[in-house]
Amino acid sequence: MENQKIIITINRECGSGGGEIARLLGEKLGLKVYGRAILQSVADHFKMTLENMDRVKAQKTSWWSDFCYFYRQFDTTSHPDVYYPEATPLTLYYAEARLLRELAEQESCIIVGRAGFHIFRDNPNALHLFIMADRDARIARIAAKQNLSPEEAAKVIDETDKARDTFVKTVAETSRYDARNYDFVLNVTNMPTDAVAQFLADNIKKKYPFLAK
């Protein structure tokens, strides 16, 4: 059992505190948390900034267009000595998925976002969580965190959630709000993040007793 590995994926609504909950959960379970920062290597591969990656992932493209771009990466007939990766939502997803699978093979970990529930959908040792909160609570959290007005915070939330929704629908052909994608969906409105993380840690340890050692 000591060598057994699990993958916990956490998708979240913008402003729900899901990222902070993931960090605290990692501390309580002794697991590394992988999110936006780990994708710098993907950005470097495509010679992009993380901000440009976000813009590409928010684009709506057809599966055929993405397939053609992906196929061209392996077409060396025209330029056999040059490799030019094409950045599209699908190719970025493939690169992220490959990196995250390699990490998950090495150790148990928590993965925040990245359509993790889809990447590890067939892994029997994967546990998928979705963190949400009421809109007013999310607006208040973003406004305080980023020093914004409620109107500005609402705009940030709408734009961020729309981009995340578009990316998931593009790569997974499902809605990230579909509860069937997850093992546990939790509305954390008015709940302290540490209490949420402790609740999750206690129940995850019951499911995977080796984590409690």
FIDRENVO-425370 format. One record per atom (N, C-alpha, C): x, y, z; residue number from 1. Coordinates in nm, 2 decimals. Layout:
# FIDRENVO-425370
X;Y;Z;NUM .
...
This chain:
# FIDRENVO-425370
0.08;-0.12;0.00;1 .
0.00;0.00;0.00;1 .
0.08;0.13;0.00;1 .
0.21;0.12;0.05;2 .
0.29;0.24;0.06;2 .
0.32;0.29;-0.08;2 .
0.33;0.21;-0.18;3 .
0.36;0.26;-0.31;3 .
0.24;0.30;-0.39;3 .
0.12;0.28;-0.33;4 .
0.00;0.32;-0.40;4 .
-0.01;0.47;-0.42;4 .
-0.06;0.51;-0.54;5 .
-0.07;0.65;-0.57;5 .
-0.21;0.69;-0.60;5 .
-0.25;0.81;-0.56;6 .
-0.38;0.87;-0.60;6 .
-0.36;1.00;-0.66;6 .
-0.45;1.04;-0.74;7 .
-0.46;1.18;-0.80;7 .
-0.59;1.24;-0.76;7 .
-0.58;1.36;-0.70;8 .
-0.69;1.44;-0.66;8 .
-0.70;1.55;-0.76;8 .
-0.81;1.57;-0.84;9 .
-0.83;1.68;-0.93;9 .
-0.93;1.77;-0.87;9 .
-0.90;1.90;-0.88;10 .
-0.99;2.00;-0.82;10 .
-1.02;2.11;-0.93;10 .
-1.15;2.11;-0.97;11 .
-1.20;2.22;-1.06;11 .
-1.27;2.31;-0.97;11 .
-1.28;2.44;-1.00;12 .
-1.34;2.53;-0.92;12 .
-1.40;2.65;-0.99;12 .
-1.50;2.72;-0.93;13 .
-1.55;2.84;-0.99;13 .
-1.45;2.95;-0.94;13 .
-1.44;3.05;-1.03;14 .
-1.35;3.17;-1.00;14 .
-1.41;3.24;-0.87;14 .
-1.32;3.26;-0.78;15 .
-1.36;3.33;-0.65;15 .
-1.42;3.24;-0.55;15 .
-1.42;3.11;-0.57;16 .
-1.47;3.02;-0.47;16 .
-1.37;2.98;-0.36;16 .
-1.24;3.02;-0.39;17 .
-1.14;2.98;-0.29;17 .
-1.08;2.84;-0.32;17 .
-1.12;2.78;-0.43;18 .
-1.07;2.65;-0.46;18 .
-0.92;2.63;-0.47;18 .
-0.85;2.73;-0.52;19 .
-0.70;2.72;-0.52;19 .
-0.64;2.72;-0.38;19 .
-0.70;2.80;-0.29;20 .
-0.65;2.80;-0.15;20 .
-0.68;2.67;-0.08;20 .
-0.80;2.62;-0.11;21 .
-0.84;2.50;-0.05;21 .
-0.75;2.38;-0.10;21 .
-0.71;2.39;-0.22;22 .
-0.62;2.28;-0.28;22 .
-0.49;2.29;-0.21;22 .
-0.44;2.41;-0.18;23 .
-0.31;2.43;-0.12;23 .
-0.31;2.38;0.02;23 .
-0.42;2.41;0.10;24 .
-0.43;2.36;0.24;24 .
-0.45;2.21;0.24;24 .
-0.53;2.16;0.15;25 .
-0.55;2.02;0.14;25 .
-0.42;1.94;0.12;25 .
-0.34;2.00;0.03;26 .
-0.21;1.94;0.00;26 .
-0.12;1.93;0.13;26 .
-0.13;2.04;0.21;27 .
-0.05;2.04;0.33;27 .
-0.10;1.94;0.43;27 .
-0.23;1.92;0.44;28 .
-0.29;1.83;0.53;28 .
-0.27;1.68;0.49;28 .
-0.26;1.66;0.36;29 .
-0.24;1.52;0.31;29 .
-0.09;1.49;0.28;29 .
-0.01;1.59;0.28;30 .
0.13;1.57;0.25;30 .
0.15;1.55;0.10;30 .
0.07;1.61;0.02;31 .
0.08;1.59;-0.13;31 .
0.12;1.72;-0.20;31 .
0.19;1.71;-0.30;32 .
0.23;1.83;-0.38;32 .
0.10;1.87;-0.46;32 .
0.09;2.01;-0.48;33 .
-0.02;2.06;-0.56;33 .
0.03;2.12;-0.69;33 .
-0.02;2.08;-0.80;34 .
0.02;2.13;-0.93;34 .
-0.09;2.21;-0.99;34 .
-0.06;2.33;-1.03;35 .
-0.16;2.41;-1.10;35 .
-0.10;2.49;-1.21;35 .
-0.12;2.62;-1.21;36 .
-0.08;2.71;-1.31;36 .
0.07;2.71;-1.33;36 .
0.14;2.72;-1.21;37 .
0.29;2.73;-1.22;37 .
0.36;2.62;-1.29;37 .
0.31;2.50;-1.27;38 .
0.38;2.38;-1.33;38 .
0.37;2.39;-1.49;38 .
0.29;2.47;-1.54;39 .
0.27;2.47;-1.69;39 .
0.37;2.57;-1.76;39 .
0.46;2.62;-1.68;40 .
0.56;2.71;-1.75;40 .
0.64;2.63;-1.85;40 .
0.66;2.50;-1.83;41 .
0.74;2.42;-1.92;41 .
0.66;2.40;-2.05;41 .
0.52;2.40;-2.04;42 .
0.44;2.39;-2.16;42 .
0.45;2.52;-2.23;42 .
0.44;2.63;-2.16;43 .
0.45;2.76;-2.23;43 .
0.58;2.78;-2.30;43 .
0.69;2.73;-2.23;44 .
0.82;2.74;-2.30;44 .
0.83;2.66;-2.42;44 .
0.77;2.54;-2.42;45 .
0.77;2.46;-2.54;45 .
0.70;2.53;-2.66;45 .
0.59;2.60;-2.63;46 .
0.52;2.67;-2.74;46 .
0.58;2.81;-2.76;46 .
0.68;2.85;-2.68;47 .
0.74;2.98;-2.69;47 .
0.63;3.09;-2.66;47 .
0.56;3.07;-2.56;48 .
0.45;3.16;-2.52;48 .
0.46;3.20;-2.38;48 .
0.39;3.31;-2.34;49 .
0.37;3.34;-2.20;49 .
0.25;3.27;-2.15;49 .
0.24;3.26;-2.02;50 .
0.12;3.20;-1.96;50 .
-0.01;3.27;-1.99;50 .
0.01;3.41;-2.00;51 .
-0.11;3.49;-2.04;51 .
-0.16;3.46;-2.18;51 .
-0.06;3.44;-2.27;52 .
-0.10;3.40;-2.41;52 .
-0.16;3.27;-2.42;52 .
-0.11;3.17;-2.33;53 .
-0.17;3.04;-2.33;53 .
-0.32;3.05;-2.28;53 .
-0.35;3.14;-2.19;54 .
-0.49;3.16;-2.14;54 .
-0.58;3.21;-2.25;54 .
-0.52;3.30;-2.33;55 .
-0.60;3.35;-2.44;55 .
-0.63;3.24;-2.55;55 .
-0.53;3.16;-2.58;56 .
-0.55;3.06;-2.68;56 .
-0.65;2.96;-2.63;56 .
-0.64;2.92;-2.50;57 .
-0.73;2.82;-2.44;57 .
-0.87;2.87;-2.43;57 .
-0.89;3.00;-2.43;58 .
-1.03;3.05;-2.43;58 .
-1.10;3.06;-2.56;58 .
-1.02;3.03;-2.67;59 .
-1.07;3.04;-2.80;59 .
-1.17;2.92;-2.83;59 .
-1.27;2.95;-2.92;60 .
-1.35;2.84;-2.97;60 .
-1.30;2.80;-3.10;60 .
-1.27;2.67;-3.12;61 .
-1.22;2.62;-3.24;61 .
-1.29;2.49;-3.27;61 .
-1.29;2.45;-3.40;62 .
-1.35;2.32;-3.43;62 .
-1.25;2.21;-3.41;62 .
-1.30;2.09;-3.39;63 .
-1.21;1.98;-3.36;63 .
-1.13;1.95;-3.49;63 .
-1.18;1.98;-3.61;64 .
-1.11;1.95;-3.73;64 .
-0.99;2.04;-3.74;64 .
-1.01;2.17;-3.71;65 .
-0.90;2.27;-3.72;65 .
-0.79;2.23;-3.62;65 .
-0.83;2.19;-3.50;66 .
-0.73;2.15;-3.40;66 .
-0.66;2.02;-3.44;66 .
-0.73;1.93;-3.50;67 .
-0.67;1.81;-3.55;67 .
-0.57;1.83;-3.65;67 .
-0.60;1.92;-3.75;68 .
-0.50;1.95;-3.85;68 .
-0.38;2.02;-3.80;68 .
-0.39;2.11;-3.70;69 .
-0.28;2.17;-3.64;69 .
-0.19;2.06;-3.57;69 .
-0.26;1.97;-3.50;70 .
-0.19;1.87;-3.42;70 .
-0.11;1.78;-3.52;70 .
-0.18;1.74;-3.63;71 .
-0.12;1.65;-3.73;71 .
0.01;1.72;-3.79;71 .
0.00;1.85;-3.82;72 .
0.11;1.91;-3.88;72 .
0.24;1.91;-3.80;72 .
0.22;1.90;-3.67;73 .
0.34;1.89;-3.58;73 .
0.43;1.77;-3.62;73 .
0.37;1.67;-3.67;74 .
0.45;1.55;-3.70;74 .
0.48;1.53;-3.85;74 .
0.44;1.64;-3.93;75 .
0.47;1.64;-4.07;75 .
0.61;1.70;-4.10;75 .
0.71;1.62;-4.12;76 .
0.84;1.66;-4.14;76 .
0.89;1.66;-4.29;76 .
0.79;1.65;-4.38;77 .
0.83;1.64;-4.52;77 .
0.88;1.77;-4.57;77 .
0.81;1.88;-4.52;78 .
0.85;2.01;-4.58;78 .
0.97;2.07;-4.51;78 .
0.98;2.05;-4.38;79 .
1.09;2.11;-4.30;79 .
1.14;2.00;-4.20;79 .
1.21;1.90;-4.25;80 .
1.25;1.79;-4.17;80 .
1.34;1.82;-4.05;80 .
1.41;1.94;-4.05;81 .
1.50;1.97;-3.94;81 .
1.44;2.08;-3.85;81 .
1.31;2.12;-3.87;82 .
1.25;2.22;-3.79;82 .
1.12;2.18;-3.73;82 .
1.10;2.20;-3.60;83 .
0.98;2.17;-3.54;83 .
0.91;2.29;-3.49;83 .
0.79;2.32;-3.54;84 .
0.72;2.44;-3.50;84 .
0.59;2.40;-3.43;84 .
0.58;2.39;-3.30;85 .
0.45;2.35;-3.24;85 .
0.35;2.46;-3.26;85 .
0.23;2.42;-3.29;86 .
0.12;2.52;-3.32;86 .
0.03;2.52;-3.19;86 .
0.01;2.64;-3.14;87 .
-0.06;2.65;-3.02;87 .
-0.21;2.67;-3.05;87 .
-0.29;2.57;-3.01;88 .
-0.44;2.57;-3.02;88 .
-0.48;2.51;-2.88;88 .
-0.61;2.53;-2.85;89 .
-0.66;2.47;-2.73;89 .
-0.63;2.32;-2.72;89 .
-0.65;2.25;-2.83;90 .
-0.63;2.11;-2.82;90 .
-0.48;2.07;-2.80;90 .
-0.39;2.13;-2.87;91 .
-0.25;2.10;-2.86;91 .
-0.20;2.14;-2.72;91 .
-0.24;2.25;-2.67;92 .
-0.20;2.29;-2.53;92 .
-0.26;2.18;-2.43;92 .
-0.38;2.13;-2.46;93 .
-0.43;2.03;-2.37;93 .
-0.35;1.90;-2.38;93 .
-0.31;1.86;-2.50;94 .
-0.23;1.74;-2.51;94 .
-0.10;1.76;-2.43;94 .
-0.04;1.87;-2.45;95 .
0.09;1.90;-2.38;95 .
0.07;1.90;-2.23;95 .
-0.03;1.96;-2.18;96 .
-0.06;1.97;-2.04;96 .
-0.09;1.82;-1.99;96 .
-0.17;1.75;-2.06;97 .
-0.21;1.62;-2.02;97 .
-0.09;1.53;-2.01;97 .
0.00;1.53;-2.10;98 .
0.12;1.45;-2.10;98 .
0.20;1.48;-1.98;98 .
0.22;1.61;-1.95;99 .
0.31;1.65;-1.84;99 .
0.24;1.60;-1.71;99 .
0.11;1.62;-1.69;100 .
0.05;1.59;-1.57;100 .
0.04;1.43;-1.55;100 .
0.03;1.36;-1.66;101 .
0.03;1.21;-1.64;101 .
0.17;1.16;-1.60;101 .
0.27;1.23;-1.65;102 .
0.41;1.19;-1.61;102 .
0.43;1.22;-1.46;102 .
0.38;1.33;-1.41;103 .
0.39;1.37;-1.27;103 .
0.31;1.27;-1.19;103 .
0.19;1.23;-1.23;104 .
0.11;1.14;-1.15;104 .
0.16;1.00;-1.15;104 .
0.24;0.96;-1.24;105 .
0.31;0.83;-1.24;105 .
0.42;0.82;-1.13;105 .
0.47;0.94;-1.10;106 .
0.58;0.94;-1.00;106 .
0.53;0.96;-0.86;106 .
0.42;1.02;-0.84;107 .
0.38;1.05;-0.70;107 .
0.23;1.08;-0.69;107 .
0.18;1.06;-0.57;108 .
0.04;1.11;-0.55;108 .
0.04;1.26;-0.55;108 .
-0.06;1.32;-0.60;109 .
-0.06;1.47;-0.61;109 .
-0.20;1.52;-0.62;109 .
-0.21;1.65;-0.61;110 .
-0.33;1.73;-0.63;110 .
-0.32;1.81;-0.76;110 .
-0.41;1.81;-0.85;111 .
-0.40;1.89;-0.97;111 .
-0.52;1.99;-0.97;111 .
-0.49;2.11;-0.98;112 .
-0.59;2.22;-0.98;112 .
-0.62;2.26;-1.13;112 .
-0.74;2.25;-1.17;113 .
-0.78;2.29;-1.30;113 .
-0.73;2.20;-1.41;113 .
-0.69;2.26;-1.53;114 .
-0.63;2.19;-1.64;114 .
-0.72;2.08;-1.69;114 .
-0.85;2.08;-1.67;115 .
-0.94;1.97;-1.71;115 .
-0.89;1.84;-1.65;115 .
-0.84;1.84;-1.53;116 .
-0.79;1.72;-1.47;116 .
-0.88;1.61;-1.46;116 .
-1.01;1.64;-1.43;117 .
-1.11;1.53;-1.42;117 .
-1.12;1.45;-1.55;117 .
-1.09;1.52;-1.66;118 .
-1.10;1.45;-1.79;118 .
-0.97;1.38;-1.82;118 .
-0.86;1.44;-1.79;119 .
-0.73;1.37;-1.82;119 .
-0.72;1.24;-1.74;119 .
-0.77;1.24;-1.62;120 .
-0.76;1.11;-1.54;120 .
-0.90;1.04;-1.52;120 .
-0.99;1.06;-1.61;121 .
-1.12;1.00;-1.60;121 .
-1.12;0.85;-1.59;121 .
-1.02;0.79;-1.65;122 .
-1.02;0.64;-1.65;122 .
-0.92;0.58;-1.55;122 .
-0.87;0.67;-1.46;123 .
-0.77;0.63;-1.36;123 .
-0.85;0.58;-1.24;123 .
-0.85;0.46;-1.20;124 .
-0.93;0.41;-1.08;124 .
-0.88;0.47;-0.95;124 .
-0.77;0.53;-0.94;125 .
-0.72;0.59;-0.82;125 .
-0.72;0.74;-0.83;125 .
-0.81;0.80;-0.91;126 .
-0.83;0.94;-0.92;126 .
-0.96;0.98;-0.85;126 .
-0.95;1.09;-0.78;127 .
-1.07;1.14;-0.70;127 .
-1.09;1.28;-0.76;127 .
-1.21;1.31;-0.80;128 .
-1.24;1.44;-0.87;128 .
-1.34;1.53;-0.79;128 .
-1.29;1.65;-0.76;129 .
-1.37;1.74;-0.68;129 .
-1.41;1.87;-0.76;129 .
-1.52;1.93;-0.72;130 .
-1.56;2.06;-0.78;130 .
-1.60;2.15;-0.67;130 .
-1.53;2.26;-0.66;131 .
-1.56;2.36;-0.56;131 .
-1.63;2.48;-0.61;131 .
-1.74;2.51;-0.55;132 .
-1.83;2.63;-0.60;132 .
-1.87;2.71;-0.48;132 .
-1.93;2.83;-0.51;133 .
-1.98;2.92;-0.41;133 .
-2.08;3.01;-0.47;133 .
-2.16;3.07;-0.39;134 .
-2.26;3.16;-0.44;134 .
-2.19;3.28;-0.50;134 .
-2.26;3.34;-0.60;135 .
-2.20;3.45;-0.68;135 .
-2.16;3.57;-0.59;135 .
-2.24;3.61;-0.50;136 .
-2.21;3.73;-0.41;136 .
-2.08;3.70;-0.33;136 .
-2.07;3.58;-0.28;137 .
-1.95;3.55;-0.20;137 .
-1.83;3.55;-0.29;137 .
-1.84;3.50;-0.41;138 .
-1.72;3.50;-0.50;138 .
-1.68;3.64;-0.54;138 .
-1.78;3.73;-0.57;139 .
-1.75;3.87;-0.60;139 .
-1.68;3.93;-0.48;139 .
-1.73;3.91;-0.36;140 .
-1.67;3.97;-0.25;140 .
-1.52;3.93;-0.23;140 .
-1.50;3.80;-0.25;141 .
-1.37;3.74;-0.24;141 .
-1.27;3.80;-0.34;141 .
-1.31;3.81;-0.47;142 .
-1.22;3.86;-0.57;142 .
-1.20;4.01;-0.55;142 .
-1.30;4.08;-0.51;143 .
-1.29;4.23;-0.49;143 .
-1.19;4.25;-0.38;143 .
-1.19;4.18;-0.27;144 .
-1.10;4.19;-0.16;144 .
-0.96;4.15;-0.20;144 .
-0.95;4.04;-0.27;145 .
-0.82;3.98;-0.30;145 .
-0.74;4.07;-0.40;145 .
-0.82;4.13;-0.50;146 .
-0.75;4.20;-0.61;146 .
-0.78;4.36;-0.60;146 .
-0.84;4.40;-0.48;147 .
-0.86;4.54;-0.46;147 .
-0.95;4.60;-0.57;147 .
-1.06;4.54;-0.60;148 .
-1.15;4.58;-0.71;148 .
-1.28;4.62;-0.66;148 .
-1.36;4.69;-0.74;149 .
-1.50;4.72;-0.70;149 .
-1.58;4.60;-0.73;149 .
-1.70;4.59;-0.67;150 .
-1.78;4.47;-0.70;150 .
-1.81;4.45;-0.85;150 .
-1.83;4.56;-0.92;151 .
-1.86;4.55;-1.06;151 .
-1.73;4.50;-1.14;151 .
-1.62;4.54;-1.10;152 .
-1.49;4.49;-1.16;152 .
-1.47;4.35;-1.13;152 .
-1.50;4.31;-1.00;153 .
-1.48;4.17;-0.96;153 .
-1.57;4.08;-1.04;153 .
-1.70;4.13;-1.05;154 .
-1.80;4.05;-1.13;154 .
-1.75;4.02;-1.27;154 .
-1.69;4.12;-1.33;155 .
-1.64;4.11;-1.47;155 .
-1.53;4.01;-1.47;155 .
-1.43;4.01;-1.38;156 .
-1.32;3.92;-1.37;156 .
-1.38;3.77;-1.36;156 .
-1.48;3.76;-1.27;157 .
-1.54;3.62;-1.25;157 .
-1.60;3.57;-1.38;157 .
-1.68;3.66;-1.45;158 .
-1.75;3.62;-1.57;158 .
-1.65;3.58;-1.68;158 .
-1.55;3.66;-1.70;159 .
-1.45;3.64;-1.80;159 .
-1.37;3.51;-1.77;159 .
-1.33;3.49;-1.65;160 .
-1.25;3.37;-1.61;160 .
-1.33;3.24;-1.62;160 .
-1.45;3.25;-1.57;161 .
-1.54;3.13;-1.58;161 .
-1.57;3.09;-1.72;161 .
-1.60;3.20;-1.81;162 .
-1.63;3.17;-1.95;162 .
-1.51;3.11;-2.02;162 .
-1.39;3.16;-1.99;163 .
-1.27;3.10;-2.05;163 .
-1.25;2.95;-2.01;163 .
-1.27;2.93;-1.88;164 .
-1.26;2.79;-1.83;164 .
-1.36;2.70;-1.89;164 .
-1.49;2.75;-1.90;165 .
-1.59;2.67;-1.96;165 .
-1.56;2.63;-2.11;165 .
-1.52;2.73;-2.18;166 .
-1.49;2.71;-2.32;166 .
-1.38;2.61;-2.34;166 .
-1.27;2.62;-2.26;167 .
-1.16;2.52;-2.27;167 .
-1.21;2.38;-2.24;167 .
-1.29;2.36;-2.13;168 .
-1.33;2.23;-2.10;168 .
-1.42;2.17;-2.21;168 .
-1.51;2.25;-2.26;169 .
-1.61;2.21;-2.36;169 .
-1.53;2.17;-2.49;169 .
-1.42;2.24;-2.52;170 .
-1.34;2.22;-2.64;170 .
-1.27;2.08;-2.63;170 .
-1.20;2.06;-2.51;171 .
-1.12;1.94;-2.50;171 .
-1.19;1.82;-2.45;171 .
-1.29;1.84;-2.37;172 .
-1.36;1.73;-2.30;172 .
-1.50;1.70;-2.36;172 .
-1.55;1.80;-2.43;173 .
-1.69;1.79;-2.49;173 .
-1.79;1.76;-2.38;173 .
-1.77;1.83;-2.27;174 .
-1.87;1.83;-2.16;174 .
-1.86;1.96;-2.08;174 .
-1.96;1.98;-2.00;175 .
-1.96;2.10;-1.92;175 .
-1.89;2.07;-1.79;175 .
-1.81;2.17;-1.74;176 .
-1.74;2.14;-1.62;176 .
-1.84;2.16;-1.50;176 .
-1.96;2.20;-1.53;177 .
-2.06;2.21;-1.42;177 .
-2.15;2.08;-1.41;177 .
-2.12;1.98;-1.50;178 .
-2.19;1.85;-1.50;178 .
-2.14;1.77;-1.38;178 .
-2.22;1.75;-1.28;179 .
-2.18;1.69;-1.15;179 .
-2.14;1.54;-1.18;179 .
-2.17;1.49;-1.29;180 .
-2.13;1.35;-1.32;180 .
-1.98;1.34;-1.34;180 .
-1.92;1.45;-1.37;181 .
-1.77;1.45;-1.39;181 .
-1.69;1.43;-1.26;181 .
-1.76;1.44;-1.14;182 .
-1.69;1.45;-1.02;182 .
-1.74;1.35;-0.92;182 .
-1.65;1.32;-0.82;183 .
-1.69;1.23;-0.71;183 .
-1.76;1.31;-0.60;183 .
-1.72;1.44;-0.59;184 .
-1.77;1.53;-0.48;184 .
-1.78;1.67;-0.53;184 .
-1.90;1.73;-0.51;185 .
-1.93;1.87;-0.54;185 .
-1.96;1.94;-0.41;185 .
-1.89;2.05;-0.39;186 .
-1.91;2.12;-0.26;186 .
-1.93;2.27;-0.28;186 .
-2.04;2.32;-0.22;187 .
-2.06;2.47;-0.22;187 .
-2.01;2.52;-0.09;187 .
-1.90;2.60;-0.10;188 .
-1.83;2.64;0.02;188 .
-1.86;2.78;0.07;188 .
-1.98;2.83;0.03;189 .
-2.02;2.97;0.07;189 .
-2.02;2.98;0.22;189 .
-1.96;3.08;0.28;190 .
-1.95;3.11;0.42;190 .
-1.88;3.00;0.50;190 .
-1.80;2.92;0.43;191 .
-1.72;2.82;0.50;191 .
-1.58;2.86;0.50;191 .
-1.51;2.86;0.61;192 .
-1.36;2.89;0.61;192 .
-1.29;2.79;0.53;192 .
-1.19;2.84;0.45;193 .
-1.12;2.75;0.37;193 .
-1.05;2.64;0.44;193 .
-0.99;2.67;0.56;194 .
-0.92;2.57;0.64;194 .
-1.02;2.46;0.68;194 .
-1.14;2.50;0.72;195 .
-1.24;2.40;0.76;195 .
-1.28;2.31;0.64;195 .
-1.29;2.37;0.53;196 .
-1.32;2.29;0.41;196 .
-1.21;2.19;0.38;196 .
-1.09;2.24;0.38;197 .
-0.97;2.15;0.35;197 .
-0.96;2.04;0.46;197 .
-0.99;2.07;0.58;198 .
-0.99;1.96;0.69;198 .
-1.10;1.86;0.67;198 .
-1.22;1.91;0.63;199 .
-1.33;1.82;0.60;199 .
-1.29;1.72;0.49;199 .
-1.24;1.78;0.38;200 .
-1.20;1.70;0.27;200 .
-1.08;1.60;0.30;200 .
-0.98;1.65;0.38;201 .
-0.87;1.56;0.42;201 .
-0.92;1.45;0.50;201 .
-1.01;1.47;0.60;202 .
-1.06;1.36;0.68;202 .
-1.13;1.26;0.60;202 .
-1.21;1.30;0.51;203 .
-1.29;1.20;0.43;203 .
-1.20;1.13;0.33;203 .
-1.11;1.20;0.27;204 .
-1.02;1.14;0.18;204 .
-0.93;1.03;0.25;204 .
-0.89;1.06;0.37;205 .
-0.81;0.96;0.44;205 .
-0.89;0.84;0.48;205 .
-1.02;0.85;0.49;206 .
-1.11;0.74;0.52;206 .
-1.12;0.65;0.39;206 .
-1.12;0.71;0.28;207 .
-1.12;0.64;0.15;207 .
-0.99;0.58;0.12;207 .
-0.88;0.65;0.15;208 .
-0.74;0.60;0.12;208 .
-0.67;0.60;0.25;208 .
-0.68;0.50;0.33;209 .
-0.62;0.49;0.47;209 .
-0.47;0.51;0.47;209 .
-0.40;0.47;0.36;210 .
-0.25;0.48;0.36;210 .
-0.21;0.63;0.36;210 .
-0.30;0.72;0.33;211 .
-0.26;0.86;0.34;211 .
-0.25;0.91;0.48;211 .
-0.31;0.84;0.57;212 .
-0.32;0.88;0.71;212 .
-0.19;0.84;0.79;212 .
-0.11;0.76;0.73;213 .
0.01;0.71;0.79;213 .
0.13;0.81;0.79;213 .
